[in-house]
């Protein structure tokens, strides 16, 4: 169970890092763009299905809020 808890915590950190990076302009080809690509690769598998179902509210991607909330609930139930 400790491994699952650690993985869920790491996934939450990655989600928050991607959310924070989305607030700033990223220059293509830069080191930050490479980090953003890795974070996108690590999170899109979970966010894209939600994004297809939940429309954005203006400029806010609500699917990430739902994903973070779901992972927090799962983490609370497992850990």
Secondary structure, DSSP 8 states (H G I E B T S, - for coil): -HHHHHHHHHHHHHHHHHHHHTTS---TTSHHHHHHHHHHHHHHHHHHHHHHHS--BTTB-HHHHHHHHHHHHHHHHH-
